[in-house]
Amino acid sequence: MNCRFTLAGLGGLALLALGTVAAPRAAAQDPIITPIIAAEAAPIVSKIITPKPKNTGLSKFEGYVMNANIAQVTVRAKGNDLGIQTFALNQDTAAKMQKIIDKGGYQYGDKITVYYDPQSKEAVKIKGKPSKAQ
């Protein structure tokens, strides 16, 4: 009986050794043998991307227009109907607002985003599409 277990153990060990030696290697783990040619590896530049300058220190207020003219804009908050803020416009924004008003201006309920200076509550940039004048 003891001889059978010994023979079975040696046979199992022999099969394990044969399976380890006879099994082929995985082809996906072979290293790349072909050399990389430097002339082919040069990057191809199609368009140079320049990053947009970020407005640092500005806060953002999203909402709906209640009133807008060349001096100030009053906006109702997007999620809070009672959150109303009025922003004075700086000179650059006032010039852009004048062009928008000449085309019809912002109407009540237009969705806009106001980027403003938190200390002075002065609008630096207004982003939003004005609706057609009625």
FINU-929945 format. One line per 8 residues: number of its first residue (from 1); their letters; for each residue x, y, z of N, C-alpha, C. Coordinates in nm, 4 decimals. Each point is the difference from the previous one (the first is absolute). Layout:
BEGIN
NUM	A	X Y Z X Y Z X Y Z; ... .
//
This chain:
BEGIN
1	MNCRFTLA	0.0817 -0.1178 0.0000 -0.0817 0.1178 0.0000 0.0864 0.1246 0.0000; 0.1027 -0.0003 0.0828 0.0906 0.1127 0.0080 0.0747 0.0171 -0.1312; 0.0277 -0.1101 -0.0672 0.0707 0.0042 -0.1285 -0.0862 0.0659 -0.1067; -0.1303 -0.0202 0.0063 -0.0904 0.0612 -0.0985 -0.0001 0.1522 0.0142; -0.0066 0.0498 0.1242 -0.0009 0.1455 0.0217 0.1308 0.0630 -0.0452; 0.1099 -0.0680 0.0239 0.1302 0.0507 -0.0424 0.0071 0.0038 -0.1521; -0.0467 -0.1045 -0.0653 0.0015 -0.0073 -0.1462 -0.0940 0.1052 -0.0594; -0.1159 0.0190 0.0597 -0.0934 0.1013 -0.0483 0.0575 0.1402 0.0192 .
9	GLGGLALL	0.0659 0.0256 0.1115 0.0616 0.1304 0.0250 0.1111 0.0299 -0.0977; 0.0845 -0.1012 -0.0290 0.1082 0.0197 -0.0964 -0.0557 0.0192 -0.1410; -0.1066 -0.0711 -0.0326 -0.0615 0.0156 -0.1323 -0.0606 0.1388 -0.0168; -0.0678 0.0490 0.1040 -0.0575 0.1355 -0.0052 0.1089 0.1058 -0.0117; 0.1102 -0.0195 0.0717 0.1112 0.0945 -0.0072 0.0638 -0.0025 -0.1381; 0.0086 -0.1169 -0.0605 0.0568 -0.0118 -0.1345 -0.0901 0.0688 -0.1025; -0.1332 -0.0149 0.0131 -0.0930 0.0679 -0.0918 0.0073 0.1523 0.0152; 0.0153 0.0463 0.1216 0.0118 0.1438 0.0247 0.1273 0.0549 -0.0631 .
17	ALGTVAAP	0.1096 -0.0698 0.0149 0.1266 0.0438 -0.0599 -0.0083 -0.0030 -0.1520; -0.0624 -0.1022 -0.0572 -0.0148 -0.0102 -0.1451 -0.0891 0.1126 -0.0534; -0.1077 0.0322 0.0719 -0.0884 0.1084 -0.0431 0.0682 0.1361 0.0063; 0.0873 0.0192 0.0965 0.0709 0.1272 0.0131 0.1024 0.0177 -0.1107; 0.0716 -0.1051 -0.0339 0.1053 0.0078 -0.1023 -0.0591 0.0001 -0.1402; -0.1053 -0.0777 -0.0236 -0.0535 -0.0165 -0.1346 -0.0955 0.1113 -0.0414; -0.0505 0.0809 0.0926 -0.0969 0.1055 -0.0339 0.0701 0.1139 -0.0751; -0.0616 0.0510 -0.1061 0.0626 0.1100 -0.0745 -0.0119 0.1319 0.0787 .
25	RAAAQDPI	0.0921 0.0931 -0.0269 -0.0045 0.1304 0.0652 -0.1099 0.0846 -0.0625; -0.0521 0.0910 0.0767 -0.1028 0.0904 -0.0518 0.0658 0.0980 -0.0968; -0.0576 0.0154 -0.1192 0.0593 0.0847 -0.1022 -0.0145 0.1486 0.0342; -0.0995 0.0353 0.0795 -0.0233 0.1408 0.0315 0.1054 0.0555 0.0950; 0.0743 -0.0876 0.0665 0.0987 0.0473 0.0946 0.1394 0.0098 -0.0586; 0.0152 -0.0310 -0.1286 0.1311 0.0125 -0.0629 0.0342 0.1474 -0.0182; 0.1243 0.0391 0.0240 0.0378 0.1401 -0.0221 0.0074 0.0301 -0.1499; -0.0129 0.1286 -0.0324 0.0085 0.0415 -0.1406 0.1452 -0.0087 -0.0421 .
33	ITPIIAAE	0.0239 -0.0745 -0.1053 0.1366 -0.0229 -0.0456 0.0405 0.1024 -0.1057; -0.0959 0.0540 -0.0768 0.0339 0.0948 -0.1057 0.0366 0.1349 0.0617; 0.1098 0.0605 -0.0447 0.0395 0.1292 0.0559 -0.0889 0.1128 -0.0536; -0.0157 0.1048 0.0789 -0.0772 0.1159 -0.0415 0.0945 0.0963 -0.0707; -0.0354 0.0363 -0.1204 0.0833 0.0897 -0.0784 -0.0359 0.1431 0.0383; 0.1010 0.0821 0.0267 -0.0230 0.1355 0.0509 -0.0733 0.0883 -0.1009; 0.0220 -0.0203 -0.1286 -0.0652 0.0838 -0.1010 -0.1504 -0.0282 -0.0046; -0.0402 -0.1204 0.0293 -0.1416 -0.0348 -0.0017 -0.0690 0.0371 0.1307 .
41	AAPIVSKI	0.0740 0.0157 0.1082 -0.0580 0.0253 0.1305 -0.0206 0.1488 0.0287; 0.0355 0.0881 -0.0928 -0.0161 0.1439 0.0229 -0.1487 0.0348 0.0054; -0.0411 0.0849 0.0929 -0.1421 0.0356 0.0099 -0.0447 0.0857 -0.1175; -0.1268 -0.0157 -0.0355 -0.0584 0.0770 -0.1083 -0.0880 0.1070 0.0631; 0.0338 0.1256 -0.0213 -0.0738 0.1113 0.0581 -0.0967 0.0511 -0.1056; -0.1300 -0.0087 0.0298 -0.0987 0.0461 -0.0971 -0.0513 0.1391 0.0353; -0.0147 0.0302 0.1289 -0.0497 0.1300 0.0421 0.0526 0.0293 0.1394; 0.0512 0.1190 0.0189 0.0499 0.0392 0.1311 -0.1164 0.0559 0.0808 .
49	ITPKPKNT	-0.0203 -0.0540 0.1173 -0.1100 0.0414 0.0857 0.0540 0.0978 0.1032; -0.0597 0.1183 0.0038 0.0379 0.0972 0.1018 -0.1102 0.0041 0.1054; 0.0341 -0.0075 0.1271 -0.1033 -0.0004 0.1035 -0.0648 0.1373 0.0129; -0.1296 -0.0014 0.0312 -0.0722 0.1246 0.0216 0.0381 0.0547 0.1371; 0.0161 0.1309 0.0112 0.0302 0.0548 0.1320 -0.1213 -0.0101 0.0912; 0.0233 -0.0453 0.1205 -0.1093 -0.0165 0.0963 -0.0168 0.1293 0.0792; -0.1236 0.0327 0.0288 -0.0288 0.1158 0.0823 0.0153 -0.0408 0.1462; 0.1120 0.0367 0.0581 0.0250 -0.0394 0.1381 -0.0675 0.0975 0.0952 .
57	GLSKFEGY	-0.0515 -0.0505 0.1061 -0.0610 0.0824 0.1024 -0.1428 0.0416 -0.0295; -0.0601 -0.0541 -0.1064 -0.1365 0.0372 -0.0345 -0.0977 -0.1055 0.0520; -0.1169 0.0459 0.0359 -0.1069 -0.0909 0.0409 -0.1015 -0.0097 -0.1129; -0.0804 -0.1056 0.0052 -0.0966 -0.0255 -0.1062 -0.1403 -0.0013 0.0600; -0.0938 0.0645 -0.0713 -0.1390 0.0038 0.0440 -0.0871 -0.0354 -0.1195; -0.0703 -0.1129 0.0091 -0.0866 -0.0448 -0.1086 -0.1438 0.0326 0.0352; -0.0732 0.0485 -0.0990 -0.1385 0.0321 0.0275 -0.0734 0.0521 -0.1212; -0.1122 0.0650 0.0262 -0.0879 0.0512 -0.1045 -0.0092 0.1517 0.0113 .
65	VMNANIAQ	0.0020 0.0685 -0.1134 -0.0015 0.1458 -0.0051 -0.1349 0.0518 0.0478; 0.0068 0.0999 0.0868 -0.1205 0.0723 0.0390 -0.0011 0.1372 -0.0671; 0.1182 0.0643 -0.0034 0.0132 0.1297 -0.0631 0.1455 0.0161 -0.0439; 0.0208 0.0570 -0.1179 0.1358 0.0222 -0.0477 0.0048 0.1303 -0.0788; 0.0987 0.0842 0.0334 0.0258 0.1205 -0.0779 0.1509 0.0195 -0.0067; 0.0465 0.1161 -0.0522 0.1441 0.0170 -0.0193 0.0739 0.0291 0.1293; -0.0699 0.0242 0.1085 0.0658 0.0304 0.1272 0.0014 -0.1186 0.0958; -0.1045 -0.0824 -0.0017 -0.0088 -0.1098 0.0952 -0.0888 -0.1110 -0.0554 .
73	VTVRAKGN	0.0100 -0.1168 0.0647 -0.0844 -0.1139 -0.0354 -0.0499 -0.0621 0.1307; -0.1299 -0.0293 0.0037 -0.0611 -0.0637 0.1164 -0.0344 -0.1434 -0.0386; 0.0465 -0.0942 0.0820 -0.0130 -0.1419 -0.0325 -0.0641 -0.0734 0.1169; -0.0973 -0.0879 -0.0318 -0.0625 -0.0878 0.0991 0.0743 -0.1327 -0.0029; 0.0327 -0.0549 0.1153 0.0797 -0.1229 0.0089 -0.0713 -0.1163 -0.0670; 0.0779 -0.0916 -0.0518 -0.0531 -0.1144 -0.0743 -0.0831 -0.0930 0.0872; 0.0471 -0.0340 0.1163 -0.0714 -0.0955 0.0847 -0.0825 0.0636 0.1100; 0.0175 0.1293 0.0219 -0.0664 0.0679 0.1113 -0.0723 0.1229 -0.0549 .
81	DLGIQTFA	-0.1326 -0.0020 0.0012 -0.0763 0.1124 -0.0548 0.0145 0.1264 0.0828; 0.0374 -0.0131 0.1256 0.0153 0.1177 0.0850 0.1416 0.0567 -0.0045; 0.0933 -0.0704 -0.0618 0.1383 0.0473 -0.0102 0.0152 0.0930 -0.1191; -0.0031 0.1293 0.0254 0.0104 0.1002 -0.1059 0.1237 0.0841 0.0275; 0.0813 0.0209 -0.1066 0.1188 0.0835 0.0140 0.0062 0.0982 -0.1147; 0.0488 0.1188 0.0295 0.0209 0.1027 -0.1009 0.1488 0.0264 -0.0103; 0.0519 -0.0041 -0.1220 0.1417 0.0196 -0.0244 0.0196 0.1253 -0.0841; 0.0929 0.0843 0.0426 0.0402 0.1133 -0.0823 0.0925 -0.0534 -0.1095 .
89	LNQDTAAK	0.0019 0.0651 -0.1164 0.0828 -0.0451 -0.1116 0.1259 0.0855 -0.0085; 0.1150 -0.0633 -0.0226 0.1205 0.0789 -0.0225 -0.0034 0.0552 -0.1429; 0.0992 0.0805 -0.0378 -0.0055 0.0706 -0.1280 -0.0005 -0.0948 -0.1199; 0.0819 -0.1060 0.0042 0.0041 -0.0944 -0.1127 -0.1329 -0.0734 -0.0148; -0.0548 -0.0429 0.1110 -0.1271 -0.0717 -0.0033 -0.1140 0.0931 -0.0402; 0.0068 0.1259 0.0418 -0.1033 0.0965 -0.0384 0.0020 0.0249 -0.1514; 0.1191 0.0028 -0.0601 0.0094 0.0176 -0.1456 -0.0595 -0.1198 -0.0728; 0.0270 -0.1210 0.0511 -0.0587 -0.1205 -0.0609 -0.1511 -0.0035 0.0202 .
97	MQKIIDKG	-0.0458 0.0459 0.1166 -0.1433 0.0031 0.0282 -0.0703 0.0990 -0.0932; 0.0666 0.1113 -0.0333 -0.0590 0.0970 -0.0918 -0.0230 -0.0631 -0.1373; 0.0942 -0.0818 -0.0464 -0.0160 -0.0698 -0.1287 -0.1160 -0.0992 0.0069; -0.0130 -0.0678 0.1141 -0.1093 -0.0964 0.0167 -0.1335 0.0731 0.0038; -0.0054 0.1140 0.0686 -0.1243 0.0769 0.0089 -0.0397 0.0542 -0.1375; 0.0980 0.0386 -0.0814 -0.0297 0.0473 -0.1352 -0.0674 -0.1079 -0.0845; 0.0312 -0.1260 0.0290 -0.0608 -0.1114 -0.0737 -0.1301 -0.0483 0.0629; -0.0385 0.0538 0.1139 -0.1240 -0.0408 0.0653 0.0166 -0.0204 0.1488 .
105	GYQYGDKI	0.1195 -0.0306 0.0460 0.0289 -0.0123 0.1427 -0.0517 -0.1277 0.0624; 0.0357 -0.0167 0.1268 -0.0489 -0.1133 0.0769 -0.1442 0.0275 0.0417; -0.0852 -0.1006 -0.0115 -0.1401 0.0118 0.0388 -0.0196 -0.0706 0.1343; -0.1111 0.0276 0.0650 -0.0323 -0.0617 0.1279 -0.0029 -0.1520 -0.0163; 0.0757 -0.0700 0.0821 0.0004 -0.1461 -0.0013 0.1121 -0.0626 -0.0809; 0.0833 0.0793 -0.0670 0.1140 -0.0565 -0.0729 0.1000 -0.0582 0.0990; 0.0547 -0.1165 -0.0341 0.0949 -0.0666 0.0885 0.1402 0.0549 -0.0280; 0.0671 0.0499 0.1054 0.1354 0.0535 -0.0147 0.0869 -0.0465 0.1164 .
113	TVYYDPQS	0.1305 0.0139 -0.0205 0.0983 -0.0239 0.1040 0.0824 0.1272 0.0135; 0.0090 0.0517 0.1199 0.0739 0.1229 0.0258 0.1267 -0.0354 0.0767; 0.1155 0.0383 -0.0543 0.1270 -0.0141 0.0698 0.0310 0.1365 0.0607; 0.0167 0.0047 0.1316 0.0134 0.1283 0.0676 0.1109 -0.0031 0.1036; 0.0461 0.1199 0.0346 0.0992 0.0175 0.1055 -0.0733 -0.0026 0.1339; 0.0334 -0.0925 0.0911 -0.0766 -0.0131 0.1243 0.0097 0.1219 0.0924; 0.1106 0.0761 -0.0036 0.0120 0.1143 0.0894 -0.0867 0.1177 -0.0456; 0.0029 0.0300 -0.1295 -0.0714 0.1182 -0.0483 -0.1360 -0.0327 -0.0607 .
121	KEAVKIKG	-0.0339 -0.1280 -0.0149 -0.1260 -0.0426 -0.0631 -0.0151 0.0612 -0.1396; 0.1119 0.0118 -0.0710 0.0004 0.0575 -0.1333 0.0133 -0.1127 -0.1020; -0.0917 -0.0045 -0.0961 0.0003 -0.1049 -0.1017 0.1165 0.0215 -0.0952; 0.0810 -0.1045 -0.0186 0.1142 0.0064 -0.0900 -0.0351 -0.0632 -0.1344; -0.0853 -0.1023 0.0037 -0.0367 -0.0703 -0.1227 -0.1422 -0.0528 0.0159; -0.0776 0.0120 -0.1065 -0.1357 -0.0542 -0.0015 -0.0072 -0.0990 -0.1145; -0.0429 -0.1203 0.0328 -0.0052 -0.1055 -0.0992 -0.1439 -0.0496 -0.0105; -0.0551 0.0045 -0.1189 -0.1365 -0.0444 -0.0206 -0.0532 0.0539 -0.1322 .
129	KPSKAQ	-0.0965 -0.0674 -0.0535 -0.0547 0.0382 -0.1287 -0.1291 0.0809 0.0219; -0.0026 0.1238 -0.0517 -0.1227 0.0781 0.0149 -0.1094 -0.0535 -0.0934; -0.1237 0.0039 0.0478 -0.1100 -0.0445 -0.0850 -0.0365 0.1114 -0.0977; -0.0809 -0.0343 -0.0990 -0.0381 0.0986 -0.0999 -0.0942 0.1032 0.0610; 0.0159 0.1264 -0.0434 -0.0838 0.1077 0.0517 -0.1427 -0.0180 -0.0474; -0.0955 0.0371 0.0847 -0.1406 -0.0174 -0.0357 -0.0594 0.1278 -0.0489 .
//
